[in-house]
């Protein structure tokens, strides 16, 4: 009777834990850029800045491993081996989330990416529920052989590995298959900004946005007001969190921070409310833009000129004066500044394009996928 009860409990725990791992891995795998940003945050907190250049590789591997682990648990493939990995990882992340909830300044642990936001304490208690479930699964299958694979298990292992790693790699080279952020297709950025201001219109006079950034060289935390443009220097400052007196959601504050401007002033409303097509050419660093990407963006500018559209370049790189860029022997377009975090939230790519039609996001492209004819 005891053995039968254990089998039933272990079966439930295996499926439940597997589904949680699979869901958590998938929602992060479809947005490896977002996971890499969270990894960078942790690396900076622990003083491991030298590893930041490898954060994207780790992001794809971490998300893929979690997704694969979830699939193998759910479908009962090499359960003992996977339960060992799951138990070790849950112990590690339970400790990590406890530190995040107590001593380490982390706004969101990122365990479910941008699909579901949990506070550090919520994540810690979630882990406290999953950890004993994984321990039960390990205990139930502890006597099974670790390295004995049947043909069907080898086939499923290869299939799950291909799916898990393939999702992350595909979304890295393209864009997230599912966009959980506010700047998704069909969104009207200006209306979102206005709606947020209208919702808090009674408190706007006393509401204060505090932007918290970390100095990349010294690791020191500094707070800025939203009007202070020094935080826009991506080479020096790394975003940590945005604090608001009324505790507005961080994603919402990123919408309110959307601004396209240069030393001559803001053109946010002019760009976002313009009729027809507007092509926002997003460039992290114009000096590092490769030839193929330049050529694609040059064609966009030419197409915009011919079709009556409007193209501009937006970049987080500081602009000291009115700046124009020609993308290599093409027509010049005006360049404006945008906050690095806002741009990364709007477009999960180093360089690319966001297409607006009558102010609504119609499409988004990684630079390698831009094809305007």
N, C-alpha and C positions, 0 to 999 in steps of 0.2 A: 504493500500500500504506500509506504514511504517513497519507494522508488518511483511508483507511478505519479505520485504528487510532485516529486522533483522533476520528472519529465515534463509534466504539464506546465509547471512554473517556469522551467528553463525554456520551454518552447515559446511561451508568451514573452519572456524577457529577451530571447534571441530576436524575435520578430520586431518587438517594440524598439529595442536598441538599434537594430539594423535599419529600421525606417527612419529613426532620428538621425543616424549617421549619414544615410543616403540623402535625406533632405538637406541636412546641413552642408554636406559636401557639394551637392548639386547647386544650391543657390549661391555658393561662393565660387564654384568652378565656372559658372556662366559670367562671372565678373572678376577675373583674376587681377585686374587693375585695382579694384577696390580692396581685395584681400592683400595685395602688395602694399598698399598705403597703410593698412592696419599693421602689417608686419614691420614696415618702416617705423611706425610709431613705437612698437615694442622694442625694436632694436635701438632706437634713440634713447628710450627710457633706461635701458640696461647698459648703455654706453658701448654698444656694438655697431657703431656707425660704419665701420669698415666693411660690414657685411651687407649694407644697404644696396649696393649694385647687384647683389644676387637675390634680392627680395622677390623678383618676379618668378625666377626659377623655383624658389622655395614655395611661392604662392601656388603655382600650378601643381607642384608635387604634393603639397599639403592637402589641397582641395581634392585632387585626384585620389590620393590615398584614402581620405575619409569617405569619399563616394564609393570607391571600390570595396572598402571595408564594410560599408553599409549593405552593399549589394550581396557580398559573400555571406554575411550573417543572415540576411533576409532569406536567401535561397539555399542556406545550409551547405555552403561549400567550404571544406577544410575548416570546420568550426573551431576545433581546438587551437589551431595555429592563429586564426584570426582573433579568437577571443583573448589570446595572450597579448597581441598587438593592441587590441581595444582596451584591455585592462591597464596596460602600461600607459597608453595615451590618456586615458581618463584620469589616472592618478596624477599625471603631469599637469593636465589642464585644470583639474580641480584645485591643485596647489596654486597654479598661475592665476586663476580667477579669484581665489581667496586674496592673493596679494593685490590684485587689481581692485578689489572691493575695499581694501583696507589702507595700504600704504602707497600704491602706485596711482598717479592721476590719469585714469583711463575713463573716458565718457561712455564708451560702448566697447565691449570685448570682441564684437564682430563674429560671434559663433554662428550666426545665421546670416552673415553678410548684411546687405541692405534690405533684405526681404522681411526680416523681423528683428526689431531693435529690442535688446534686453540690456538692462543695467548690469553692472558687475555683480551685484548681489543676486539678481534674478538668475544670471548665468551660473553663479556658484551653486545656488540651490537646485538648479536644473541638473548640474553635474552630480550633486549629492544623490539625486534620484537615479540617474543613469549608471553611476559607478557600481552600486550593489547589484543592479541588474546584470551588468557585464560580468561581475564576479560570480554570480550564480551560473551564467552560461559557461564560464571557464571551469567551474567546479564540476558541472554536469559532464563536460566533454574532456576532462583532464586525463582520462585513461586512453583516449584515442591516439593513434599514431599521428605524428606531426607531418612527416614528409612522405606519406604514402598517398599518391594521387591516382584516382581512376581516370579513364579517358574522358569521361564527361566532365569531371572536375577540372582537368587540364584545359578542355575546350572553354568551359565557363570562366575560368580564371583569365585566360587570354582575352575573351570577349569583354569581361568586366574591366580589365586593365585598359583595353583599347577605348572603351566608352569613357572611362574615368579620366584618362589623360587626354583623350581626343577632344572632349568638351572644353577643357581649359586652354589647350593649344589653339583650337579653332576660334574661341572668343578673344584670345590675345591677338591673333593676327587679323581679326575682323572687329566685331563689336559684340557686346553681350547679347545672347540669344533672347534673354528676357531682361527688360530694363525696369529695375525696381526704384529708380530715382525720379525726382520730380520732372526732369527735363526729358521726358519720353516723347515718342511720336504722338502728335495730336495735342500736345500741351501748348498753351498760349502763355508765354513767359510774362508778358506785361500784365495780363489779367491776373496771373497768380500773385504778382507783386502787389497789384492794386487790391486784390481780395484780402491779402494778408494785412495790408495797412488798414483796410476798412474794418476788418474783424477786430483789430486792436486800436481803432481810432480814438476811443475814449482814453486809452492809456498811453498814447504815443508821446505825450508831453513828458511823462515820467519814465517811460520805458527806455532802458539803456542797454545797447548791445556792446558786449565786451569781447573782443577777439583775442584769444589766447594763442600765442605762437611760441615756438621754441627756437632758440638760436642754434643753427646747425653746427657751428664751430665750438661754442662754449657749453651748449646743452642747457643754458639758463632759460627759464620761462619768463615771458614778458607779455603784459596785457596792453592792447591798443583800443582806442575808440574807433568806430567805423569810419570816421572822417580822416583818420591818420593814414596816409598812403604808404608809410614806410613798410607796413606788413606785406605789401604787394611784391617786395623783392624776394623772389623764390630762391635765389642763390643763398640768401642769408637766413630767411625765416621759414619754418615748417609749421603748418597749422596743427594745433592740438585740439581745440574745441572752441565753440562760440557759446558764451554764457549770456542769458537774458534774464532780466529781473522777474518777468512773469513765467520763467521756465518754459519758453516756447521750444518746440521740437527743433533739434539741430538742423535737420534737413530743411525745415521751413525757414530758418534764419539764413541758410545758404541761398534761398530764393530772394530774400530781402536784400542780400548783399550783391545781387547781380548788378553789375555796373560796367558799361563800356565807355571809356573816357580816355583823354590824354591831357597834357598840360593846358590845352585850350578850353577844356570843359567836357561835360558829359553829353553823349549822344544816345544814351540808353533808350529814351522814349522815341526819339526820331527813328532809330533802327528797328525797334521792336513793334512799332505801330505802322511801319511803312507798308503800303499796299503792293501787291505783286510779290515777286520772288526776291528774297534776300539771301545771299550766300555768305555765311560766316566761316572764313578760312582760319581755322584754329592752328596756331603755330607755337609750339613750346619755346623754341629758340630759332629765330630766322637764320642765324649763322650756322646752325647744324642741320638745316633742312637738306635732304639728299636731292640729287638731280631729278630722279623719277617723280618725287613728290612735287618738286618745283614745277615740272612740266605739266603735271595734272592740274595743279592750281592755276598755272598760267592759262590753260585751256578754259578753266572755269571763268576766269576774269574776261577772257575774250568772248565766251558764250554769253555772259551777263551783259556785256556791252552790246552785242548783236540783238539779244532778245528783250532788251529793256529791263533787265534785272539790275540788282545792286549788289556789288561784292565789296567786302571789307576784310582786312586782316585783323585778328585779335590775338594778343599774346600777353603772357604774364611778365615778359621781359620789360623792365622799366624804360619808358620813353621820356626823353628830356625835352622834346619839342614835337611839333607836328611832323609826322614821319610817313613816308611813302615807300612801298616795296613793289618791285616789278616781277618777282619770281623768275628772273632771268630773261632779259630781252623782250619783255611783254609790257602791256599797259600797266601803269602804276596804280596801286590801290592804297587807300589810306589805312594806316595801322593804328589800332587803339589798344589800350591796356584793359585787361580783365584779370581778376584775382585768380591765382593758380589753382586754388582748391575749387572754385566755382567752375573753372574750365574743365577740370578733371571730373567734376560731378556731371557736367553737361555732356562731355564726350570722353569716353574711356579709351583714349588713344593718345600717343605722343603728338601726332599731328593728324588733322582730318578736316571735315567740313560738316556744318550743320545748316540745313536748308529750311528757311522759313517761307511760308506762303501766307500772305495777309496776316503776318504775326504768329502763325501757328507752325510748330515744328513738323515739317512734312517728312523729312528723312535725315539720317545721319550716316556719315561714312568715315571709316578709317582711311587714311590717305592712300593706301595701296588699293582701295576699292573705288576711288573716285573715277567715274566714267561719264563725263558730260559730253554729249554729242549735239 
